[in-house]
Amino acid sequence: AALHEHGTLDEIEVEESEHLKLFDFQKMAVKNALSKINEYGGVIVADVVGTGKSYIGSMLLKHLQEKNRSKPLIICPPHLIGMWKEYMREFGVNADVLSRHKIGMDDNLLKQYTNCDVVLVDESHNFRNKNNAYNALYSFMEQQPDDSCIIMLTATPISNGVDDLKNQLKLFPADTILNIPALGNMNLDEYFKGAEQQHHLTPEGEEKIRELLRHVLIRRTRKHIQDNYAKKDGDRYYLESESERKYFPKRRLDNPQEYDIDMVYQNAFERIQEYVASLKLARYTPGKYIREEYQDTTHPQYKKYNELATSMNSLTGIVRTTLLKRMESSIAAFYSSVKNFAKGSDKFLDYLKDGIVPIGKDYQDSIYKNIMSDVDIDYELGQSVYDMEAFYVDQWKADIINDIAIFESMLKLLPNEKKFHKYDDKLHVLHGILESRSGQKILLFTESLKTAVYVYDYLEKNMPGTKIGHIDSLKSPRTKKTLVNRFDPINNNASIPPEGQLDILISTDVLSEGVNLQAGRIVINYDFHWNPVRLIQRVGRIDRIGSEHHTVNVINFLPTSKIEQHLGLKERVANKIETIRKIIGHDQKILEESEKIDKNAVIDIYSGQDSVLDDTPDGILDVIQTASELDAEKIRGDDKLKEKIESLPLGIRSATGSGRLLVACEADEKILLDDDIIKTKTFRRYYSVEDDNITKMTASLFLKYLGYDSKKNKIQIDSSYGNMLNYAWRAFTRDVKDEQARKQTSKIQKYFERKLRDMTEDRLLGRRAKVLIPKITQMIVTNRQPYRSLSHLRKKINKDGLDDRAILEQLESIFKKAYGYSREIGRPRILYSMRMH
């Protein structure tokens, strides 16, 4: 079963260069990815952080370019452009590299790269939401030829729900992805419909997504690589490369560093929390002030005002969450955020007083960016598209005035800004840690830009002999690269003398993606954690295969107050979580998953449970390298075993009990041109037969059940076995007929069908166009799809502006050559069957 399902990988060769060698697990990923690209037009490589996805992606581009593909296009975060250019030089690949931010700012930028039929998207989870960059890339991929392909690299393809995954899959070539057997005749929207209920996967939805992912996603955890590819030296795992051992460092979670938050806020911390909870945040909830008549479905402007009411729901939760996070991050970050929120509310109020509702088309997006940024912002509230008469303006103004008063009360409780350092026990504890770890490279992470600058300024002044740098979103890509090189010159191929190297690097999460900093020995997380995902991503910056360190240490900070001193650590953490939940209130229900607090994981983090640093449970992602794939790898590595298994006849029957019967069937599917086979695929189906009932199964579920019983003792096959097998056989022959009749329409064919129908009105060309339209239909029905020729013609039309006569002549030539295409499904056969216990 394993070899049938994964046997085609033998046909793929991965050619390495003399200087660039991949580990075996990376070579297997390249082979697997090429197989998926050939079948479905794309792949998502989702190995966990620190396992070399960039090398896998680079080798894929090298292989595809050597197979006569065009120049690849790489889209990545701005700070990784230099890294990708260096990789392309090392791998000998001629590629263009673009920043994802630039494609979002310039709608026409990607039009310059229509000749690129291979696209690699690094950190593709940044394309999980339909923002400007996503829309630009989606439009670009829509215009690409049907034989184009996309490679996505991300350790976190799903953050908040299955829509994250669906949106990334929509960037695959639209026709080729339909080759995934699980989709049948459905598009992605239809397939994903109903997979979630109230933001949670249903059992049926989970199985559907697993089956879909099995075809397009590669995912190996650190533990999986260690268990299946690594060797052990004492308590350490290592991989062999060119007879050299590359070790995995061990991860150690140190006891949390506690500090007195009452000292930081001069005994005002609890009062400030009460203020945060009491905010109405009226500026962010315009829907609460819309008059009833505008909420009546019969009102002519109902849709506009209803959208306003519903679209802003999540903002109050985000504001409260941001205030809580900033308050714990640093007093400087909290002070800046409160000032910004007060300033924005005050300006909003001025507009209302002038008779203007300052909410424009992009209001929600701009507000969200302002909330999430702790940069001082000059608020531009936008041209109004709403009427004052639609709102209870007096009540709205009163509530905003109340919010401003609360913001001002918070600011009055804080000590003088110049004395923040004096009372900041958190800073003092950090200073002590850094002094005690002198000589070890340290990476300090914070979510807040203001905190990064605040900590940097303090340490620069108080640790004059230590070389310190800080990175945030305001730094240019060149500056970021320089600082990364100074922290870890060896692993970034930089020549930096010892006196120019950094001892400590302070960074926001702009460095939590795709940057190699394995010279680091210690990761300090300055902010309180809400869930472990970001923690693991940060550790992945220094925990790399081949690290020179035996152990990497992770240090976290935990705020404590006087009233909690008698409590145990777990109780203090649990109390803090409950306080956060109480302040956020019902808003936490509408927060994205990444913003919600994970109680059990947070308690583990602050209890020093090293296991929380292991790869998080993958849920629906853990199916990607199944036991069957591992079995197939072992078989391929043992020539005698492979020869023995391949010599077994088809249709083998076995039984471990008298329960359900599992049956696997297949038939060869051929695309022919004038009777010559130009492509062969396998049409395979899996069935479960129980009494008179037969159900189709996904391949992953079939192999899982088969694995459960394969190690059990076999028993004699009884007389009912044959009847049950016949049920499955009849079902498969019906499915083969249905597949042969299935109609597939490609977007390129639809494009030219529209062109031809437009020509039918032409007196001179109409008759020739009418002759060609049925041929297009026939091509669709019989799956005759000469993608490349039609795609090249469409590109030529877009570039040269061909007239109708020239288009018609080109199409006539293509159809004449393509008319010999046909599709044939060969004789069905049963591969194997097993009666289960």
Secondary structure, DSSP 8 states (H G I E B T S, - for coil): -HHHHHGGGGG------SS----HHHHHHHHHHHHHHHHHSEEEE---TTS-HHHHHHHHHHHHHHTT----EEEE-GGGHHHHHHHHHHHT---EEEEHHHHHH-TTGGGGGTT--EEEEETGGGGSS-SHHHHHHHHHHHHS-TT-EEEEE-S-S-SSSHHHHHHHHTTS-TTGGGGSGGGTT--HHHHHTTSEETTEE-HHHHHHHHHHHHHHEE---HHHHHHHH-EEETTEEEEEETTEEEE--EEEE---EEEEHHHHTTT-HHHHHHHHHH---GGG-GGGGB-GGGGSTTSTTHHHHHHHHHHTTTHHHHHHHHHHHHHHH-HHHHHHHHHHHHHHHHHHHHHHHTT-----TTHHHHHHHHHH--S----------S-GGGB-HHHHHHHHHHHHHHHHHHHHHS--GGGHHHH-HHHHHHHHHHHHTTTS-EEEE-S-HHHHHHHHHHHHHH-TTS-EEEE-TTS-HHHHHHHHHHH-SGGGT----GGGS-SEEEE-GGGSSS---TT--EEEE-S--SSHHHHHHHHTTT--TT-S-SEEEEEEEEEE-GGGTTS-HHHHHHHHHHHHHHHHGGGGGGS-GGGS--HHHHHHHHTT-GGGGS----GGGGGSS-HHHHHHHHHHT-HHHHHHHHTS-TTEEEESSSS-EEEEEEEEEEEEETTEEEEEEEEEEEEEEETTEEEEE-HHHHHHHHHHHHTS------THHHHHHHHHHHHHHHHHHHHHH-----HHHHHHHHHHHHHTT-TTTHHHHHHHHHHHHHHHHTT---HHHHHHHHHHHHHH---HHHHHHHHHHHHHHHTTEEEEE---EEEEEEE--
